[in-house]
Amino acid sequence: MPVYTWEGKNSKGQRVKGQMEAASPQQVFNALRGQRINPNIKRIRVKGTGLQKEIKIPGFGPKAKIKDVVVFTRQFATMIDAGLPLVQGLDVLGRQHQNPAMRRCLTDVREQVEAGTTLAEGLARHPRVFDDLFVNMVAAGETGGILDIILERLAAYLEKMDQLRRQVKTAMIYPAVVVAAAVIVTAILLIFVIPTFADMFADFGAALPAPTRLVLAISDFVVAYYPVIFSGLFAFIWLFRRFARTDRGKEVIHPLLLKLPIFGEIIRKVAVARFTRTLGTMLSSGVPILDALAICGRTAGNKVVEKEVTLVRVSISEGKSIAEPLMDSLIFPPMVVQMIHVGETTGALDAMLSKVADFYESEVENAVTAMKQLIEPLMILFLGTLVGGLVVAMYLPIFKLGSVIQ
């Protein structure tokens, strides 16, 4: 059967659109009316014809975002809790989703479930959308018959991780913007503004101050070689990013990140919060501890953390505790290790891990706020000193000329 795209308004008057597999446009119209959607009959068209044809360019186009996954997880949990079959729930959510990438993903998962695979196996076909943690927790929920509860926990976990990620990104944006602005302003001054001063000082008839000569020399160099300088800068950034994605690059860069002033402490707290939240969520959902630790290591985001989690996994496989290999850890503070030990002793490790995660997520938020308050004046001072220094260096000869005339 052909796939139709449609547009219309829901019961709240909001504009919605999607796609549906049907035998005719009238069948699409009737199905939408049954879902309390008022479709625009002129907007029901066969997908892939005319302006509806989908053009795919590798590396471009919409991608499934964490927000899309959170919304899907919450809605799917509600549907399952209400007794809706898996296939029907996936069909409804897939047809109504606004993101084409997520829509294609859910359509494929539905087809796999219809063909007889488990939901976890269907989700595992899309690792860029549903990671190992998501798939393993869904598998545990299917096995234990508590899929709706697991999906609710997953949604809460993803929301907290997204909030943590946004806090760190917010902290990084301001310094990055200020540094970029400083580079752009400095380049404009050196390439376009300072050469006009050089022409004016050519007939000055006296020795220029040392700061002025230095700035003029830098300006001459930048004007002569700026294509090479900027090309080299972009090549260095590109090569560094490529290197940072390799295993060797991560092994070199990640330990250095932990030693950075201010930022290193935030990165460490983020790592602790992420590890404890992930492990606590998986253990409370019934995922075996060795499988949970393997997933925590792969999703840690830092090679140092990954190595320490690997040591914990080896320790447990040898019959030891989680806390024991963490006592000499560079990442996990003694307080965290002690709380994990108490959780193991009392048999409430998942609850204790969740408490540690709550505490460190709060610590990250406080650290980011404090860092922003500290960095703002430092960035303003940096930008003012850089630009102000260039301007003063250019005006020094004029000040000197004024003193001579007097």
N, C-alpha and C positions, 0 to 999 in steps of 0.2 A: 504493500500500500504506500502511496505517496505521503510525504511529510509536508504539512502546511504550516506556514507562519501566520500569526494572528496578532491583532492589537484590539484593545478595548478598555473598558473601565470596570473596576470592581464595585462591590456594594458600598464602599466609602467614597466613590467618585474618583479614585486614583487611577491614573493611566497605567495599564499593565500590558505586557506582550509576552509571547512565547511561541512554542511550536508543538505540533501534535500530529501523530500518525493517524490518518483516517482515510475512508474510502471516497469522501466527497467533501466539498466546502460546507454543505448543509449538515453533515454529520459533525463537523468541527463546531459549527454554530450551535447545534443542539447540545453538544457536550459542554460547551462553555456556559450556556444558559443554565444548565444543570448545576454548574459550580458558582452560580450567582454572579457571573461576569457578563456584562453587556458588550458583545463584540461588535466591531465595525465590519460589516459584511464586505466592504470594499477593500479591507486590509487583510482578508483571508486569501492567501496566495500560496501556490506550490513552491516549496523551498527549492532554490537552485535555478530559478528562471528569472530572466530580466535583471532588474536591480537587486533582486533577492539573492542572486548568485553569490556564494561565499568565496572570497579571495583569500588564500592562505599564503603568508610569507613566513618562512622559517625564522624564528626568533622574535617575530612581531605578533601583534594581535592580543586580544584579551587573555588573561590567565586567571586561574582560580586563586583567590586570595584567602587569607586565614578568616576574614570576616564572612566570606561565602561558606566556608566549611563550618563555622560556628552556627550560622543561621540554619544551614541544612541539618546539622546535628540536633539542634533544639527542636526543629519542626518534625524531624523524623522520630525523635524520642516521644513527642506528643502523639503522633499518629500510631506508633506501636503500642503505647500505653492505652490508647482508645480502642485497640483491637483490630486496627487496619492491617491487612496482609502486607508483607514486605514488598512484593512486586507492585501492588497498587500504590503504596506510599512512595516508592521510588519513581513510579510513573508520574504521579501528580507533581512531585517536587521537581522532577526533571523537566517536565513540560512548562512549568511556570517560572523556572529560574531565569533571572535577567542576564546572567553571565553566560555567553555561549560556550566557553570552555567548561564551566561547571555543568552546563546542560548536557554537553556531549559525554562528559564523564559519567553522570548519573544514568544516562540512557544506556551506556555500555554496561554499567553495573547491573541495571535492571535486566538486560538481555542475558547476562551471565547467570543471574539468579533464576531466571525463567528456564535456562538450560540445565539447571540442576546443581550448580555450584553453591557453596555457602556465601553468605554476605561478605565475610572476611576475605575469602578468595577473590571475589569480585572487586572489592576495594583495593586489594593488593596489586591489581593490574595497573593502578594509577598512583605510583609512589610519589609523584610530584604534588599530588593533592592530599593523599592519605598516607602518612608516614608509618613506620614500623609500629610506633606506639599506638596509633589509632587502630591499625589492623589487628594487633595482638589483643587489645582491650575488647574490640568487637568480637573476636574469636572467643575470648573468655566469657563475654556476655551471652553469646549464642550457646556455648556449652552449658552454662549455669542457668539458662532460661531467664536472665535478668537483663536483656539487651536494652530495654528502655532506661533502666537505672544507670547502666554503663554509659549510654549515650549522654545522659544528663551530666554525669561526672566528666565525660570528655569535653562537653561544651563549656562547663565551668573551668576546666583546666586550660583549654585553648584561650578563653577570654583572659585568664590571669597571665598566661604567657604572652599574649598579644599586648596587654597593658604593660608588662615588664619590658617588652621589646620597644614599645613606643616611648617609654620613659627614657631609655638609653639613647634612642635616636634623637629625641628632643634635646638631650644634653649635648649631643655631638653636632647638631645643626648650627647652633649659634657660633661656636668657634670656627667651624668650617666656612660659614658665610663671611665672617669678619676677615679671616685669612684670605679668602678668595677676593673680597673687596680690596684688601690691602695690595694684593698682587696686581689687580686690574688698575687701580689708581696709580700705583708706582710705575707700572709699565706705560701708562698714558703720559705721566709726567716726564719719564726718561726719554720717550720716543718723540713726543710732540711739543712739550712745553719747554723743557730745558734747552733743546737746540736753539730756540729763539733767544734765550739768554746768552748762549755761546756766541751768537752773531753780534750781540750788543757788547759783550765783553772783549771782542776781538780788537777793538780800537781803544781799549781802556787805558793803555799806556803805562800800566803799573802791574807789579806782581799780584796775582790773585791769591786770596787766602787758601790755605791748604784744604779745608773742607770743600770749597768751591771747585778747586782743581780736581779733587777726588770724584765729586759728583759729575763734573763734566767728562772725565775720563770714562766713568761707568756709562754715562749716556751715549758717548761715542761708540763704545763697545756694543751696547744693546742695539743702537740704530744700525750698526754695520752687520750684526750677526743675529738679529732677533728671529729671522725664520729658523735658523739652526737652533737657537736657544729654546724656542717654543716647541719645535719638533722634537728636540731631545727631551724636554720636560714631559710631553705627552707620551713619548716612547717609554720613558722611565716609569711613568704611572701605569701604562698598559702592561709592561713586563713585570712590574711589582705585583700587580693584581693577579696576573697569570701565575707567578711564583707563589703568591699567598694561597692560591687554591690547591696547590699540590701538597702531598703529605709531607715532603721535605720542608716546604715553605712554612707549613703550619707548625712543624716541630721547632723551627727557628724563631718564628714570629710570636707564637702564643706565649712562650715563657717571658719574652721581652715585654709583652703587653701587660703582664701581671706586675712588672717592676716599674711601670710608668707612674710618675707622681700623680696623685688625685685619681686619674682614670684607672690605674691598676687596682685600687681598692674597690672601685665600683664594679669592675669586671669580676673580681673575686666574689663579691656579694651576689652578683647576678648568677654566677656559676653555682654557688651554694643553694640559692633559691630555686634555680631550675632543676638541679639534681634532686633535692628533697621533695619538690612538688611532683616531679615526674615519677620518682620511685614510690612515694606515698600513694599517688593516684592509682598506679598499676597494682600495688600490693593489695589495696582496698578493693580492687576489682577482681581479684582472684588470679592474677597472672603469677606464675611461679617466679620465685625470687631470682634464680639464675637467668631466666629469660628477661626479667625486668631490668636487671643490672646490665645485661648485654645491650639492651635497647637504650638505657640511660647513657652508656658509654658512647654509643654511636651518635646520639642526639645531644651530647654535652656542649658541642660548639667550641671546645678548647681541648687541645691535645694533652695538656697537663692534667686536666680533670679526667679525660678519657683513660689515661694511664693509671691514675689512682683508682678509678672505678674497676679497671681490669684487675688490679691487685686485690680489690675487695672480692671480686667474683672468684678469683683463684683461692682466696682465703676461705670463702664459704664452701667451695667444692672440696676443700680439705678438712671440713668439719669445724672451722673456726668461726668467729663472730664477724659482724660487719665493722664494729668499732675498732677492733684490734689493728688492722692495717692502716686505719685513718689517724692513729695517734701521732704519727710522724709526718702528717700531711702538710703540704705547703698551701693548700686551698682551704681545708676545713678547720676552723678554729676549735680549740679544746672544748668550748661550750657546746658546739654542735656534736662533737664526738661523744661527749658525756650524755647528751639528750638521746642520741641514737642508742647508746649502751643501755640507758634506762628503758627505752622503748622495747629493746630486745628482751631485757630481763622481765618486764611486766607483760610481754605478749601484746603490746599495743604499739608496735613499730610504725604502722601506717598513720595512726593518729598523731604520734610524736613527730613524724616527718612533716605532716601537714602544718603542725604548730611552728616548726622550725622555718618552713617555707613562708608562712604568714609573717613571721618576725623579720626574715631577711628581705622579703618584698617591701615591707615597710622601711627597712634600713636603706634599700636601694632608692626608694622615693625620697627619703630625707637626704641621702648623699647627693642625689642629682640636684635637689633644690639648693643645697649648700654650695655645690660646685658651680651652679649657674650664678649664684650671688657672688662667688669669688672670681669667676672667669670674666664676667661682664666688665668690671673696672679694669682688669688686666688687659683685656682685648682693646678696650677704648684707649688705654695708655699706650699699648703697642702700636695701634693705628695712628694715634696722634703723634707719637715720637717719630715714626717712620716718615709720614707725610710732612710733619712740621720740620723735621731735620732737613729734608730736601729743600723746602721753601726757605728756611733760614740760611742754608748754604748758598742759595742763589742771591739772597739779599745782602749778604755780608759785604761784597764789593761796593754795593750802593751805600751801605752804612759807612764804609771806609772812605768813600769819595766825599760823603757829607762832612766827615770830620776834617778832611784835608781842606775843603773849601772854607770851613769856619776858621 
